Each structure stands twice: as structure tokens, then as C-alpha cells.
């Protein structure tokens, strides 16, 4: 690839971030124009994107903007487990304030629509994962579960809030089609324990399916021929599956 003066003057991270950001923008353009049925993105280094001027918390937010500032949600899925994050990249101290009844319900509605349209599940069964240990233990360990999450679960006709130490086991056994989780690590940990190396990130709420491997760039092993392609392969296969169902729908 020949670099112009701007690229020669920039550092390697700036250049990599600009190439990645523009590639994602072009992929979304193709999907919106009907020239692509789905978008699969590889791992992207967020700091490089920021250096290049793409200042979004992650690709989920960037994709939502490119698609017309859509209301989206992040799903992680592996081995039949589907987990949807109510909040994403936030410090843990900010989570209780960000998890509102309205936000949980909105995330649930986006999830229901995707499960119907992309997964072909006519009547999605949702569960809401609790924020506090033992779902607050009747207020002993916090009142957010009763005050915030329970009304959301009722509005969605979902189970919960259910403690994090049991809800994912029940979902893996087939009791729920998706679990709404209040913060990033509780959902991510469940998916990675259930199927590390096979997880897929799906952006719900876009007008086209978008998937990605559920791991980062792993720059420390780049070029060593030891990276595991399993998650990327799973992302490609799921994109094909979802795109086919979306076309039929």
C-alpha cells in the first residue's frame, strides 16, 4: 500500500486506526446500500481508533452512529448462551446510576426484535440478571434489584431479576433465549467461561447483522502463527446464518 504525506507523518497506530475506521465505515455503507447482507468486523484496537479521530467507546457505538444513530445493544453468544449487556464500557462505580428501568426495558425490546427477526424465535424468553449478590436479598445487599430491575422484568414479561450465580446455568440448560445483564464483566465472564475461543459479538438493532469475534487484537502474539481463529470463524458462520434468515424474513 502506498502512503500519502498524511500517513507518512503519522505514527503507525494513527495509520492503523484510520484504516480500520474507514474500512468499517465502508462496510456499513455497502450494507446500507444492499450490496452486502452482513458485516463481520475483526478485532480493532480502540486506542488506535481514538488516535485517528474515531472517538467512540467501541465499534458498537461507532456502528450505531454510521447506521443513523440507531438504538443498539451488544450481545455475546456461544454454545447456545446469549447474553445482552445493558451497559457496556463503564467504570463499575458508574453502573448503578446507569442501570435504569427504562434502559433495561429498551435493551430488552431490542433483544426481542432481534431474536424474532434474526434467530426466528417467535416468542423470546428473556431473563434479567441481578445487579447485587442474591438479587439484593430483599434489600439487604442493595435495593436496585427490587426498585429498578424488577419493574423492568415485569414490563418485559421476563424472569428475574435472578442472581448471577444461577441465571446463566439456567440459560445454558435452555430455559431462556437471552439474559439481560446489568454490566459488562458479569455478562462477558459468563460467555467466556461457557465457550472461550468460540464467542461471537453481535450488534442488535442495526438494519443488517453485524458480528465480530469475542476477543481483542492480541497484538503481543501478532505474526507468531499461534492465534486461535475459532472465534473469528464462529463470527463468520453466524453472520451467514443471520443474514440468510433476515433475507427470508
Secondary structure as UniProt FT lines:
FT   HELIX           5..9
FT   HELIX           12..32
FT   TURN            33..34
FT   STRAND          38..41
FT   HELIX           46..51
FT   TURN            52..53
FT   HELIX           59..66
FT   TURN            67..68
FT   STRAND          73..78
FT   TURN            79..80
FT   STRAND          81..85
FT   HELIX           92..98
FT   HELIX           101..117
FT   STRAND          126..129
FT   HELIX           133..136
FT   TURN            137..138
FT   TURN            140..141
FT   HELIX           145..149
FT   HELIX           150..156
FT   STRAND          159..162
FT   HELIX           164..172
FT   TURN            173..174
FT   STRAND          178..181
FT   HELIX           184..195
FT   TURN            196..198
FT   STRAND          200..204
FT   STRAND          209..213
FT   HELIX           219..221
FT   TURN            222..223
FT   HELIX           230..248
//
